[in-house]
Amino acid sequence: MFYALIAAVLVGAVTAIEYAVSRGDLIHDLKVNEKAFSGALAGALWAMDMEELRLIVAGMVEASGITGVKITGPNGKLVLNAAGTVMDETGGAKASTKLFRHEFPINYRHKTKIKRVGVATLYASQDIVFERIKFRVFMVIAAVLIMAAALWAILLYVGRSLLSRLTALTESLELSNLDGVKGGASPAGENEMEVLENAFDSMVRRLGLANKKLAESHDILGNTVEERIRELTWKIAERTLTEKKLRIRESQQAVIACLGQRALMGPDMGDFMDIAVKQVAKTLGVEYCKILLVKPAGDKLLLRAGVGWRTGLVGAATVGMEKETQAGFTLLSQEPVIVDDLKTEKRFSGPPLLHDHGVVSGISVIIGEIDNPYGVLGAHTAAHRVFPEDDINFMQVIANILALAITRCRIEGDLLETKTEAETANRAKSEFLASMSHDLRTPLNAIMGFAELMKDHTFGPLGARQYDEYAKDIHDSGNLLLSLINDILDLSKIEAGKFEIKEQPVDVAAAIQLSVNLLKLNIEKKKLCVEVDAPPGLPVLNADRKAIMQIFNNLLSNSVKFTPEKGGINVSAKVIGDGSYEVSFADTGIGMTDKEITRSLAPFEQIDSTHSRKHEGTGLGLHLCQRLMELHGGYLEIESEVDKGTTVTVMFPPERVVREA
């Protein structure tokens, strides 16, 4: 029992010493982490970047010795709590766990002042202390047990030796006197006590050496732990920085994609620029962002859109374009301009707009081409800020997108203005033609009436034969001019949207035959062969009868006009597979090239050829037919080959075909 008590006392003493040393090392580790992470925590809290703060705290929890981290604001309000396995959700210890804590303030250096932005509390569990001293305590217990066993063996040996000698001494008492016995035993007892003393001294020396080696191992372990903490701290900081850069780059690419897509959709420029400055300010984390556009006079820049500026400045404030302003210097230098500190800037003084808002750092890039810029895109901060290369590239891409949107908006504006002017001119032309046509029709009717009276000798002969020919020419020319005036009036109505379709059943075969009859004299004069292919039983059309006759007369008249003598003309009508009604006018005339076909469909255009100049025409016939077909929901097609002939086909949609019930 005595030896067990001594062993227990030794083990307890050594364990207490090791616990105190390990606890001190753990507190030291927490202080090392304070130095390693306080700067990063201050920056994240100042910017209120919760995502970065979470990453830093996560790295701290991974560091050696830290069980949990709690971050509170300067007002004591909990900002973030990274609870370990031995902590509850509020950052305190669980009921069955004892924690060591280390609390330190988080200070941020703003300009020349140091501001407290929060308090960090680091926690470490006593389980970590037990884990660290477990092996050493085990070694101490083993050493104590070995020493106790050795001491017990020595004492057992000495006891047995003494017992044997006492036995021999007792036996010798019977044979000799007591003095002899005592004289023989004393030297042996002294020798055994000396052996016992030497063994104990040796054990003490071995314990000292073991304790010395243990202290050396503790120092080596402490240095290794500190080195590992520094290594982990560096890796965590490097990883945190890399992850932050990746997140920033991803957010920048997302903003670029979003704004680029909006720019291609042709947005309202006011809304688009407002969205752009908000996205740039949010992505870069700046207090101020602006778009300055060159005013029409070209002497100043207008604050067209912005974030962070005082109420009433956006849309009203102007900035000079001289080199004394950051925007003006940017335009003159023709490259991005970075400002580290506006107060110490030597290249320019900066406009009042920036100084009045306490701007410190900033970046500005040109919007548009260098030689013909639209303006300047700028981002500014109220605290010192270093803009990396990624931020500069991001700003330049956004400026290019803004330039694309502005260019597109201006082109569309010019096109719209041109279109409006063209429509206005076209309406004026149509109104003029309609007015002139009405004004011309009245005297023309009188001329034609008197010419007809003279031609028919209503009031007697004119006297000379030439007068009869002159009267006939006047009457024919009047008919031609009246036809031109009617075509102009119809076209004017169509372009003005006032031409009304008066729907009624139209017998296509009968309409074709009527057109042939009307042009019979011209057909016989040129000895043309006209064939009509309109099989019986064809359905009727639900269409405007007058418009249909005008289409058929114009197309057949063109065929007769441009087909040489003894040529052929074929007019066919049929219902095709999809239910559409097809009417074709094919001739063996002079034909046209593709370019001439395009020109023939334009108003007041005539085919520029020798043949066309020999024939009368206004150039409105085909164009008018095409517009009348569009009003009926159909279309007109032309197929032609020079010197072989032309086929003009008009196609009416199925819904205009009236079928028998």
C-alpha positions as CSV (number, residue, x, y, z in Angstrom):
1,M,0.0,0.0,0.0
2,F,2.9,2.3,0.8
3,Y,4.4,1.9,-2.6
4,A,1.0,2.3,-4.4
5,L,0.5,5.5,-2.5
6,I,3.9,6.8,-3.6
7,A,3.1,5.8,-7.2
8,A,-0.3,7.6,-7.1
9,V,1.3,10.7,-5.7
10,L,3.9,10.8,-8.4
11,V,1.4,10.2,-11.2
12,G,-0.9,12.9,-9.9
13,A,1.9,15.4,-9.6
14,V,3.2,14.8,-13.1
15,T,-0.3,14.8,-14.6
16,A,-1.0,18.2,-12.9
17,I,2.2,19.6,-14.2
18,E,1.6,18.3,-17.8
19,Y,-2.0,19.7,-17.7
20,A,-0.9,23.1,-16.7
21,V,1.8,23.1,-19.4
22,S,-0.6,21.9,-22.1
23,R,-3.2,24.4,-21.0
24,G,-0.7,27.2,-21.3
25,D,0.3,26.0,-24.8
26,L,-3.3,26.0,-25.8
27,I,-3.9,29.6,-24.6
28,H,-0.7,30.5,-26.5
29,D,-2.1,28.9,-29.7
30,L,-5.2,30.9,-29.4
31,K,-3.1,34.1,-29.1
32,V,-1.2,33.0,-32.2
33,N,-4.5,32.7,-34.1
34,E,-5.4,36.2,-32.9
35,K,-2.4,37.6,-34.6
36,A,-2.9,35.5,-37.7
37,F,-6.6,36.3,-38.3
38,S,-7.3,39.7,-36.7
39,G,-6.5,41.7,-39.9
40,A,-8.6,39.5,-42.2
41,L,-11.5,39.7,-39.7
42,A,-11.3,43.5,-39.5
43,G,-11.4,43.9,-43.3
44,A,-14.4,41.6,-43.7
45,L,-16.3,43.2,-40.8
46,W,-15.6,46.7,-42.1
47,A,-17.0,45.8,-45.5
48,M,-19.8,43.7,-43.9
49,D,-18.8,40.9,-46.3
50,M,-20.6,38.0,-44.5
51,E,-19.5,35.4,-47.1
52,E,-15.8,36.3,-46.7
53,L,-16.3,36.4,-42.9
54,R,-17.7,32.9,-42.9
55,L,-14.8,31.6,-44.9
56,I,-12.2,33.2,-42.6
57,V,-14.0,31.8,-39.5
58,A,-14.2,28.4,-41.1
59,G,-10.5,28.5,-41.6
60,M,-10.0,29.4,-38.0
61,V,-12.0,26.5,-36.8
62,E,-9.8,24.2,-38.9
63,A,-6.7,25.6,-37.2
64,S,-5.0,23.7,-34.4
65,G,-6.6,24.0,-31.0
66,I,-9.7,26.1,-31.9
67,T,-13.1,24.5,-31.1
68,G,-15.3,27.4,-32.0
69,V,-15.4,31.1,-32.9
70,K,-17.9,33.8,-32.0
71,I,-17.9,37.2,-33.6
72,T,-19.9,40.1,-32.1
73,G,-20.3,43.7,-33.3
74,P,-19.1,46.8,-31.4
75,N,-22.6,47.0,-29.8
76,G,-22.3,43.4,-28.5
77,K,-24.8,42.0,-31.0
78,L,-23.9,38.5,-32.3
79,V,-22.7,38.7,-35.9
80,L,-21.5,35.2,-36.6
81,N,-21.1,32.0,-34.6
82,A,-19.1,29.0,-35.8
83,A,-20.0,26.4,-33.1
84,G,-17.8,23.3,-32.8
85,T,-19.0,19.9,-31.7
86,V,-18.7,20.9,-28.0
87,M,-20.6,24.2,-28.4
88,D,-24.2,25.1,-28.6
89,E,-25.9,27.4,-31.2
90,T,-25.3,30.5,-29.2
91,G,-21.6,30.0,-29.0
92,G,-21.5,28.8,-25.4
93,A,-20.3,25.5,-23.9
94,K,-22.5,22.5,-23.7
95,A,-23.5,21.3,-20.3
96,S,-21.0,18.5,-20.2
97,T,-18.0,20.5,-21.6
98,K,-15.5,22.9,-20.1
99,L,-14.1,25.5,-22.5
100,F,-11.1,27.8,-22.4
101,R,-11.7,31.1,-24.1
102,H,-9.6,33.9,-25.5
103,E,-11.3,37.2,-26.3
104,F,-9.7,40.1,-28.3
105,P,-11.0,43.3,-30.0
106,I,-11.1,43.5,-33.8
107,N,-9.8,46.9,-35.0
108,Y,-9.8,48.4,-38.5
109,R,-7.5,51.1,-39.6
110,H,-9.5,53.7,-41.6
111,K,-7.3,56.4,-43.1
112,T,-5.4,57.6,-40.0
113,K,-7.8,56.4,-37.4
114,I,-8.3,53.0,-35.7
115,K,-11.9,51.9,-35.3
116,R,-13.3,49.0,-33.3
117,V,-15.5,46.9,-35.6
118,G,-16.2,44.0,-33.3
119,V,-15.0,41.4,-30.8
120,A,-13.8,37.9,-31.5
121,T,-13.9,35.1,-28.9
122,L,-11.9,31.9,-29.5
123,Y,-12.9,28.7,-27.7
124,A,-10.9,25.6,-27.0
125,S,-12.1,22.5,-25.2
126,Q,-10.2,20.8,-22.3
127,D,-10.6,17.6,-24.3
128,I,-7.8,19.0,-26.5
129,V,-5.6,19.4,-23.4
130,F,-6.4,15.8,-22.3
131,E,-5.6,14.6,-25.9
132,R,-2.3,16.4,-25.8
133,I,-1.1,15.1,-22.4
134,K,-2.6,11.6,-22.7
135,F,0.5,10.0,-24.2
136,R,2.9,11.8,-21.8
137,V,0.8,10.8,-18.7
138,F,0.7,7.2,-20.0
139,M,4.5,7.2,-20.2
140,V,4.8,8.7,-16.7
141,I,2.5,6.1,-15.3
142,A,4.4,3.3,-17.0
143,A,7.7,4.7,-15.7
144,V,6.3,5.0,-12.1
145,L,5.0,1.4,-12.3
146,I,8.3,0.2,-13.5
147,M,10.2,2.0,-10.8
148,A,7.7,0.7,-8.2
149,A,8.2,-2.8,-9.4
150,A,12.0,-2.4,-9.4
151,L,11.8,-1.0,-5.8
152,W,9.5,-3.8,-4.7
153,A,11.9,-6.4,-6.2
154,I,14.9,-4.8,-4.5
155,L,13.2,-4.6,-1.2
156,L,12.0,-8.2,-1.6
157,Y,15.5,-9.3,-2.3
158,V,16.9,-7.4,0.6
159,G,14.1,-8.7,2.9
160,R,14.7,-12.3,1.9
161,S,18.5,-11.8,2.4
162,L,17.9,-10.3,5.8
163,L,15.5,-13.1,6.7
164,S,18.0,-15.8,5.8
165,R,20.7,-14.0,7.7
166,L,18.4,-13.6,10.8
167,T,17.6,-17.3,10.6
168,A,21.3,-18.2,10.5
169,L,21.9,-15.8,13.3
170,T,19.3,-17.4,15.5
171,E,20.8,-20.8,14.9
172,S,24.2,-19.5,15.8
173,L,22.9,-18.2,19.1
174,E,22.6,-21.6,20.4
175,L,26.2,-22.3,19.6
176,S,27.8,-19.1,20.5
177,N,27.2,-16.0,22.5
178,L,25.1,-13.0,21.6
179,D,28.1,-10.7,21.0
180,G,29.6,-13.0,18.4
181,V,26.3,-13.1,16.5
182,K,25.9,-9.3,16.6
183,G,29.5,-8.7,15.4
184,G,28.9,-11.0,12.4
185,A,25.5,-9.5,11.3
186,S,26.3,-5.8,11.4
187,P,28.6,-5.6,8.3
188,A,26.1,-7.5,6.2
189,G,23.1,-5.2,7.1
190,E,25.2,-2.0,6.3
191,N,26.2,-3.4,2.9
192,E,22.5,-4.2,1.9
193,M,21.4,-0.7,2.9
194,E,24.1,0.8,0.7
195,V,22.9,-1.3,-2.3
196,L,19.3,0.0,-1.7
197,E,20.5,3.6,-1.6
198,N,22.5,3.2,-4.8
199,A,19.5,1.7,-6.6
200,F,17.2,4.5,-5.5
201,D,19.8,7.1,-6.7
202,S,20.0,5.4,-10.1
203,M,16.2,5.5,-10.3
204,V,16.1,9.2,-9.5
205,R,18.8,9.9,-12.2
206,R,16.8,7.9,-14.8
207,L,13.7,9.9,-13.9
208,G,15.5,13.2,-14.3
209,L,16.8,12.1,-17.7
210,A,13.4,11.0,-18.8
211,N,11.9,14.3,-17.6
212,K,14.6,16.2,-19.5
213,K,13.9,14.3,-22.7
214,L,10.2,14.9,-22.1
215,A,10.8,18.7,-21.8
216,E,12.9,18.7,-25.0
217,S,10.1,16.8,-26.8
218,H,7.6,19.3,-25.5
219,D,9.6,22.2,-26.9
220,I,10.0,20.5,-30.3
221,L,6.3,19.7,-30.4
222,G,5.5,23.3,-29.5
223,N,7.7,24.7,-32.3
224,T,6.2,22.2,-34.7
225,V,2.7,23.2,-33.7
226,E,3.5,26.9,-34.1
227,E,5.0,26.2,-37.6
228,R,2.0,24.1,-38.6
229,I,-0.4,26.9,-37.4
230,R,1.5,29.5,-39.5
231,E,1.5,27.1,-42.5
232,L,-2.3,26.4,-42.1
233,T,-2.9,30.1,-41.6
234,W,-1.1,31.0,-44.8
235,K,-2.9,28.2,-46.8
236,I,-6.3,29.3,-45.4
237,A,-5.6,32.9,-46.3
238,E,-4.4,31.9,-49.8
239,R,-7.4,29.7,-50.3
240,T,-9.8,32.3,-49.0
241,L,-8.3,34.9,-51.4
242,T,-8.5,32.5,-54.4
243,E,-12.1,31.6,-53.6
244,K,-12.9,35.3,-53.2
245,K,-11.3,36.1,-56.6
246,L,-13.3,33.2,-58.2
247,R,-16.6,34.4,-56.7
248,I,-15.9,38.0,-57.9
249,R,-15.0,36.8,-61.4
250,E,-18.1,34.6,-61.6
251,S,-20.3,37.5,-60.5
252,Q,-18.6,39.8,-63.0
253,Q,-19.2,37.3,-65.8
254,A,-22.8,36.9,-64.8
255,V,-23.3,40.7,-64.9
256,I,-21.6,40.9,-68.3
257,A,-23.8,38.2,-69.7
258,C,-27.0,39.8,-68.3
259,L,-26.2,43.3,-69.6
260,G,-25.0,42.0,-72.9
261,Q,-28.3,40.1,-73.5
262,R,-30.3,43.2,-72.5
263,A,-28.3,45.3,-75.0
264,L,-29.1,42.9,-77.8
265,M,-32.8,43.2,-77.1
266,G,-32.8,46.9,-77.8
267,P,-33.9,48.2,-74.3
268,D,-34.9,51.6,-73.2
269,M,-31.6,53.4,-72.7
270,G,-32.6,55.2,-69.5
271,D,-33.6,52.0,-67.8
272,F,-30.6,50.1,-69.2
273,M,-28.1,52.6,-67.9
274,D,-29.8,52.7,-64.5
275,I,-29.5,48.9,-64.3
276,A,-25.9,49.0,-65.5
277,V,-24.7,51.4,-62.8
278,K,-26.5,49.4,-60.1
279,Q,-25.0,46.1,-61.2
280,V,-21.5,47.6,-61.4
281,A,-21.7,49.2,-58.0
282,K,-23.0,46.0,-56.4
283,T,-20.4,43.8,-58.2
284,L,-17.4,45.9,-57.4
285,G,-18.6,46.8,-53.9
286,V,-18.3,50.6,-54.4
287,E,-20.3,53.4,-53.0
288,Y,-20.5,55.5,-56.2
289,C,-20.9,54.6,-59.9
290,K,-21.7,57.0,-62.8
291,I,-22.3,57.2,-66.5
292,L,-21.3,60.5,-68.0
293,L,-22.4,61.2,-71.6
294,V,-21.1,63.9,-73.9
295,K,-23.7,66.6,-74.4
296,P,-24.8,67.5,-78.0
297,A,-22.7,70.7,-77.8
298,G,-19.6,68.6,-77.1
299,D,-18.3,70.8,-74.3
300,K,-19.5,69.0,-71.2
301,L,-20.4,65.6,-69.8
302,L,-23.9,65.0,-68.3
303,L,-24.4,62.7,-65.3
304,R,-26.9,60.5,-67.1
305,A,-27.1,57.6,-64.6
306,G,-25.6,57.0,-61.2
307,V,-25.6,55.3,-57.8
308,G,-24.8,56.9,-54.5
309,W,-25.0,60.6,-55.6
310,R,-27.1,63.1,-53.9
311,T,-30.8,63.4,-54.9
312,G,-31.3,65.7,-57.9
313,L,-27.8,65.4,-59.4
314,V,-28.5,62.5,-61.8
315,G,-29.8,63.9,-65.0
316,A,-28.8,67.5,-64.1
317,A,-25.2,67.6,-62.9
318,T,-22.4,68.3,-65.5
319,V,-18.7,67.7,-65.5
320,G,-16.2,69.5,-67.6
321,M,-14.2,67.7,-70.4
322,E,-10.9,69.5,-69.6
323,K,-7.9,67.6,-68.3
324,E,-8.5,68.9,-64.7
325,T,-11.4,66.4,-64.2
326,Q,-10.9,62.7,-64.0
327,A,-13.5,62.1,-66.8
328,G,-11.8,64.7,-69.0
329,F,-8.4,63.3,-68.3
330,T,-9.7,59.8,-69.2
331,L,-11.0,61.0,-72.6
332,L,-7.7,62.9,-73.3
333,S,-5.4,60.0,-72.2
334,Q,-7.6,57.5,-74.2
335,E,-7.1,54.7,-71.7
336,P,-8.5,53.6,-68.3
337,V,-7.5,55.9,-65.4
338,I,-7.0,54.6,-61.8
339,V,-7.0,56.9,-58.8
340,D,-5.4,55.7,-55.6
341,D,-6.1,58.8,-53.5
342,L,-7.9,61.8,-55.0
343,K,-6.4,64.2,-52.4
344,T,-2.8,63.3,-53.4
345,E,-3.5,63.0,-57.1
346,K,-1.1,65.0,-59.2
347,R,-2.4,64.4,-62.8
348,F,-5.7,66.3,-62.2
349,S,-7.6,68.0,-59.3
350,G,-10.9,66.3,-59.8
351,P,-14.4,67.9,-60.3
352,P,-16.4,69.2,-57.3
353,L,-18.8,66.3,-57.9
354,L,-16.2,63.9,-56.5
355,H,-14.8,66.1,-53.7
356,D,-18.3,67.0,-52.4
357,H,-19.0,63.3,-51.9
358,G,-15.7,62.5,-50.2
359,V,-14.4,60.2,-53.0
360,V,-10.9,58.7,-52.3
361,S,-10.2,56.1,-54.9
362,G,-11.7,55.4,-58.3
363,I,-11.5,54.0,-61.8
364,S,-12.9,55.5,-65.1
365,V,-13.0,54.1,-68.6
366,I,-14.1,55.4,-72.0
367,I,-17.6,54.5,-73.4
368,G,-17.4,54.0,-77.2
369,E,-14.5,54.6,-79.7
370,I,-11.5,56.5,-78.6
371,D,-11.7,59.0,-81.4
372,N,-15.5,59.4,-81.1
373,P,-16.5,58.6,-77.4
374,Y,-20.0,58.6,-76.1
375,G,-18.9,59.3,-72.5
376,V,-17.2,57.8,-69.4
377,L,-18.1,55.0,-67.0
378,G,-16.7,55.6,-63.5
379,A,-16.7,53.7,-60.1
380,H,-15.5,55.4,-56.9
381,T,-15.1,54.6,-53.2
382,A,-15.1,56.7,-50.0
383,A,-12.2,54.7,-48.6
384,H,-8.8,53.7,-50.0
385,R,-9.2,50.9,-52.6
386,V,-6.8,49.1,-54.9
387,F,-8.5,48.1,-58.1
388,P,-6.9,44.9,-59.6
389,E,-6.6,44.1,-63.3
390,D,-9.8,42.0,-63.2
391,D,-11.8,45.1,-62.1
392,I,-10.3,47.2,-64.9
393,N,-11.2,44.6,-67.5
394,F,-14.7,44.3,-66.1
395,M,-15.3,48.0,-66.3
396,Q,-14.0,48.1,-69.9
397,V,-16.3,45.3,-71.0
398,I,-19.3,47.0,-69.4
399,A,-18.3,50.2,-71.2
400,N,-18.2,48.4,-74.5
401,I,-21.7,46.9,-73.8
402,L,-23.0,50.4,-73.1
403,A,-21.4,51.7,-76.3
404,L,-23.1,48.9,-78.3
405,A,-26.5,49.7,-76.7
406,I,-26.1,53.4,-77.4
407,T,-25.0,52.8,-81.0
408,R,-27.9,50.6,-81.6
409,C,-30.4,53.0,-80.0
410,R,-29.1,55.9,-82.1
411,I,-29.2,53.9,-85.3
412,E,-32.8,52.8,-84.5
413,G,-33.7,56.4,-83.7
414,D,-32.2,57.6,-87.1
415,L,-34.0,54.8,-88.9
416,L,-37.3,55.6,-87.2
417,E,-36.9,59.3,-88.0
418,T,-36.1,58.4,-91.6
419,K,-39.1,56.1,-91.8
420,T,-41.3,58.8,-90.4
421,E,-40.1,61.3,-92.9
422,A,-40.5,58.8,-95.7
423,E,-44.0,57.9,-94.6
424,T,-44.9,61.6,-94.3
425,A,-43.5,62.3,-97.8
426,N,-45.4,59.3,-99.2
427,R,-48.6,60.5,-97.7
428,A,-48.0,63.9,-99.1
429,K,-47.3,62.4,-102.5
430,S,-50.5,60.3,-102.3
431,E,-52.6,63.2,-101.3
432,F,-51.0,65.3,-104.0
433,L,-51.6,62.7,-106.7
434,A,-55.2,62.1,-105.5
435,S,-55.9,65.9,-105.5
436,M,-54.3,66.4,-108.9
437,S,-56.1,63.3,-110.3
438,H,-59.5,64.7,-109.2
439,D,-58.6,68.1,-110.6
440,L,-57.5,66.6,-113.9
441,R,-60.5,64.3,-114.4
442,T,-63.0,67.1,-114.7
443,P,-61.4,68.9,-117.7
444,L,-60.4,65.6,-119.2
445,N,-64.0,64.4,-119.3
446,A,-64.9,67.5,-121.1
447,I,-62.1,67.1,-123.7
448,M,-63.1,63.4,-124.2
449,G,-66.7,64.3,-124.6
450,F,-66.1,67.1,-127.2
451,A,-63.6,64.8,-129.0
452,E,-66.2,62.1,-129.3
453,L,-68.8,64.5,-130.6
454,M,-66.4,65.7,-133.2
455,K,-65.3,62.2,-134.1
456,D,-68.9,61.0,-134.6
457,H,-69.9,64.1,-136.6
458,T,-72.8,64.7,-134.2
459,F,-73.3,68.2,-135.4
460,G,-72.1,67.6,-139.0
461,P,-68.8,67.0,-140.8
462,L,-65.6,68.8,-139.7
463,G,-64.6,69.6,-143.3
464,A,-61.1,68.2,-143.7
465,R,-60.3,64.5,-143.3
466,Q,-57.3,65.3,-141.0
467,Y,-59.7,66.8,-138.5
468,D,-61.4,63.3,-138.1
469,E,-58.0,61.7,-137.4
470,Y,-57.1,64.5,-134.9
471,A,-60.4,64.0,-133.1
472,K,-59.8,60.3,-132.9
473,D,-56.3,60.8,-131.5
474,I,-57.6,63.3,-128.9
475,H,-60.2,60.8,-127.8
476,D,-57.8,57.8,-127.6
477,S,-55.2,59.9,-125.7
478,G,-57.9,61.1,-123.3
479,N,-58.9,57.4,-122.6
480,L,-55.3,56.6,-121.9
481,L,-54.9,59.6,-119.6
482,L,-58.1,58.7,-117.8
483,S,-56.9,55.1,-117.2
484,L,-53.7,56.5,-115.7
485,I,-55.6,58.8,-113.5
486,N,-57.9,56.0,-112.3
487,D,-54.9,53.8,-111.5
488,I,-53.3,56.6,-109.5
489,L,-56.5,57.2,-107.6
490,D,-56.8,53.4,-106.8
491,L,-53.1,53.2,-105.7
492,S,-53.5,56.3,-103.5
493,K,-56.5,54.8,-101.8
494,I,-54.6,51.5,-101.2
495,E,-51.5,53.3,-99.7
496,A,-53.8,55.5,-97.5
497,G,-55.6,52.4,-96.3
498,K,-58.9,53.7,-97.7
499,F,-59.5,51.1,-100.4
500,E,-62.4,48.9,-99.4
501,I,-63.0,45.4,-100.7
502,K,-66.6,44.9,-101.7
503,E,-66.9,41.2,-101.6
504,Q,-69.3,39.3,-103.9
505,P,-69.3,36.0,-105.9
506,V,-67.1,36.3,-109.0
507,D,-67.3,33.8,-111.8
508,V,-63.6,33.6,-112.8
509,A,-64.1,32.0,-116.2
510,A,-66.6,34.7,-117.2
511,A,-64.3,37.4,-115.9
512,I,-61.4,36.0,-118.1
513,Q,-63.7,35.8,-121.1
514,L,-64.8,39.4,-120.6
515,S,-61.2,40.6,-120.5
516,V,-60.5,38.8,-123.7
517,N,-63.5,40.4,-125.3
518,L,-62.5,43.9,-124.2
519,L,-59.1,43.5,-125.8
520,K,-60.4,41.7,-128.9
521,L,-59.5,44.5,-131.3
522,N,-55.9,44.7,-130.2
523,I,-55.6,40.9,-130.2
524,E,-56.9,40.7,-133.8
525,K,-54.8,43.6,-134.9
526,K,-51.6,41.7,-133.9
527,K,-53.0,38.3,-135.0
528,L,-52.4,36.7,-131.6
529,C,-53.6,33.3,-130.7
530,V,-55.3,33.5,-127.3
531,E,-56.3,30.3,-125.5
532,V,-58.5,30.2,-122.4
533,D,-58.2,27.1,-120.2
534,A,-61.0,27.3,-117.7
535,P,-62.7,24.0,-117.3
536,P,-66.4,24.0,-116.5
537,G,-67.5,23.5,-112.9
538,L,-64.9,25.8,-111.4
539,P,-65.9,27.3,-108.1
540,V,-66.5,31.1,-107.8
541,L,-64.4,33.5,-105.8
542,N,-65.6,35.7,-102.9
543,A,-63.9,38.9,-104.0
544,D,-64.2,42.5,-105.3
545,R,-65.5,42.2,-108.8
546,K,-64.1,45.5,-110.0
547,A,-60.7,44.7,-108.5
548,I,-60.7,41.3,-110.2
549,M,-61.5,42.7,-113.6
550,Q,-58.8,45.4,-113.1
551,I,-56.2,42.6,-112.3
552,F,-57.3,40.5,-115.3
553,N,-57.4,43.4,-117.7
554,N,-54.0,44.7,-116.7
555,L,-52.3,41.3,-116.9
556,L,-53.9,40.3,-120.2
557,S,-53.2,43.8,-121.6
558,N,-49.5,43.4,-120.7
559,S,-49.4,40.0,-122.5
560,V,-51.0,41.5,-125.6
561,K,-48.7,44.6,-125.5
562,F,-45.4,42.7,-125.2
563,T,-46.1,39.7,-127.4
564,P,-45.0,40.1,-131.0
565,E,-47.4,39.6,-133.9
566,K,-48.7,36.0,-134.4
567,G,-47.6,35.1,-130.9
568,G,-49.5,33.1,-128.4
569,I,-51.2,33.8,-125.1
570,N,-52.6,31.2,-122.7
571,V,-54.9,32.1,-119.8
572,S,-55.7,29.2,-117.3
573,A,-57.7,28.9,-114.1
574,K,-57.7,26.0,-111.6
575,V,-58.0,25.0,-108.0
576,I,-54.7,23.4,-106.8
577,G,-54.1,20.8,-104.1
578,D,-54.2,23.0,-101.0
579,G,-57.5,24.6,-102.1
580,S,-56.0,27.9,-103.5
581,Y,-57.4,29.4,-106.7
582,E,-54.7,29.9,-109.3
583,V,-55.1,32.1,-112.5
584,S,-52.1,32.3,-114.9
585,F,-51.4,34.5,-117.9
586,A,-48.6,33.0,-120.1
587,D,-47.3,34.6,-123.3
588,T,-44.5,34.2,-125.8
589,G,-43.4,37.8,-125.6
590,I,-40.1,39.6,-125.1
591,G,-39.6,38.3,-121.5
592,M,-37.6,39.9,-118.7
593,T,-34.5,39.4,-116.6
594,D,-34.7,39.0,-112.8
595,K,-33.6,42.6,-112.3
596,E,-36.4,43.8,-114.8
597,I,-39.0,41.7,-112.9
598,T,-38.1,43.5,-109.7
599,R,-38.3,46.9,-111.4
600,S,-41.6,46.0,-113.0
601,L,-43.3,45.5,-109.6
602,A,-42.2,48.9,-108.4
603,P,-44.6,51.8,-109.0
604,F,-44.0,54.1,-112.0
605,E,-41.2,51.8,-113.3
606,Q,-41.0,50.6,-116.9
607,I,-38.6,48.0,-118.3
608,D,-35.7,49.9,-119.8
609,S,-35.5,48.1,-123.2
610,T,-36.1,48.9,-126.8
611,H,-39.3,46.9,-126.8
612,S,-40.8,48.7,-123.8
613,R,-40.2,52.1,-125.2
614,K,-42.3,51.2,-128.2
615,H,-45.4,50.6,-126.1
616,E,-47.6,52.9,-124.0
617,G,-47.7,52.4,-120.3
618,T,-47.6,54.1,-116.9
619,G,-45.6,51.6,-115.0
620,L,-48.4,51.1,-112.4
621,G,-50.1,48.0,-113.8
622,L,-48.2,45.2,-112.1
623,H,-47.6,47.1,-108.9
624,L,-51.4,47.9,-108.7
625,C,-52.2,44.2,-109.4
626,Q,-49.8,43.1,-106.6
627,R,-51.4,45.5,-104.1
628,L,-54.9,44.4,-105.0
629,M,-53.9,40.7,-104.6
630,E,-52.5,41.5,-101.1
631,L,-55.8,43.1,-100.1
632,H,-57.5,39.8,-101.1
633,G,-55.0,37.9,-99.0
634,G,-53.2,36.4,-102.0
635,Y,-50.0,37.1,-104.0
636,L,-48.6,37.6,-107.5
637,E,-45.7,35.7,-109.0
638,I,-43.7,36.3,-112.2
639,E,-41.6,33.8,-114.1
640,S,-39.9,35.1,-117.2
641,E,-37.1,34.4,-119.7
642,V,-35.8,36.9,-122.2
643,D,-37.1,36.3,-125.8
644,K,-39.1,33.3,-124.7
645,G,-42.0,34.8,-122.7
646,T,-43.5,35.6,-119.3
647,T,-46.0,33.8,-117.0
648,V,-47.7,35.9,-114.4
649,T,-49.7,33.9,-111.8
650,V,-52.1,35.3,-109.2
651,M,-53.0,33.0,-106.3
652,F,-56.1,33.5,-104.2
653,P,-56.2,31.8,-100.7
654,P,-58.5,28.9,-100.0
655,E,-60.8,30.9,-97.8
656,R,-61.9,33.0,-100.8
657,V,-63.0,29.9,-102.8
658,V,-66.8,29.4,-102.6
659,R,-67.7,25.8,-102.9
660,E,-71.1,24.4,-103.6
661,A,-72.9,23.0,-100.5
